[in-house]
């Protein structure tokens, strides 16, 4: 039989939660890159925005402490992923809805110039 632990040597565990990390670098890019990709209709930027937002979503802590005085009031990570996915869809919208049809341009007569 194992010897019993002495009561005076037992120290109770007190949980101290980790401090919230301020990661402004990746989050700012993950928030602003989808909008830039939509404005410029750049497919490479939209895919980069999607990958960065998924990475930002995966790095989001599960048990995020609720801070009442949060200076970095950023959007949730799932909203960043949704926004980046919409930017990818926007860049590929020309495939579904082509902006101009060459046959239609040929059939419309040009306006006379004065």
N, C-alpha and C positions, 0 to 999 in steps of 0.2 A: 504494500500500500504506500502511495506517495505521501511525502510529508505535507501537512497542511500549511498554506501560506499564512504569514503573519499579518494580522489585521492592520498593524501600524505601518507596514510597508506598501500597502495598496494605495495607489493614487487614482482617483476617479478621472475618467476621460472628459475633457471639455472641448467640444467642437468649436473651432474658430473658422468661419467661412472665408474663402479666398477673396481678395479684393477684386473688384471689377476692373478688367483691363480696358484701356482706351485704345482701340485699334482703328484709327481714323484713316489710315492709308488705303487699305483694301476696300473699306466700306464706301468711301467717297468715289472711288473709281467705279465700283459696282453700281452705284446710284446714278452717276452722270454719263457713263459710257453708252447705255442703251439709248438715251436721248440723242447723243451725238450720232449714233449709228442710224437712227431714224431720220434725222435731219439730212445727213449726207447720203443716205441710201447705200451705205457701205456694208457689204455682206461680211467682210472680214472683221470689222468692228462689232457687228451684231453678234457674231459667233464668239468673239472674245468677251463681249459683255455677258453672254449666256454662261460661258465657262467660269468667269469671275464671280457671277452671282450665285452659281451652284456651289462654288468653293466657299463663298461667304455664308451660304446657308448651312453647309456642313461644319463650318467653324463656330456656328452660333451655339452658345452653351445651353444645355438642356435645362438646368435649374438656374435661370437668370434671376438675380435678386431684383426685386422691385425697388427702384430708387425714385423717390418723389422729386428730387431736385436734379434731374438728369439733364446735363447741358448738351449732350450729343443725342438729341431726340431724333433718331434716324428711323426710317421705315423698317418694318419687320423684314427678315431675310426672305421669307416666302414671297413677299410682295416684290422684292428685287428680282427674284427668279421669274415671276410672272411678267414683269415689265421687260426683262431681257428677252423672254420668249416672244412677246409682242413685237419687239424690235426685229427679231429674226423673221417673223411673219410679214412685217411691213416691208422688209428688204426683198422678200420673195413674192410680193403681191403682184408684180408685173407678169408673172407666169400665169396667174389665174385671171387677172384683169389687165390685158395688154392696153397700154396707153394710146397707141396709134396703130392703125391697120394700113399697111402700104397700099393695098387695093382700094381702100376707101379714099386715100389721098389722091390717087390717080383719077378716080371717077368724079371728084368735085372739081369744077372749073375754077381756075385762079381768078381773083378779082382784077379787073383792069386797073392799071395805074395811070394816073393823069399826068 
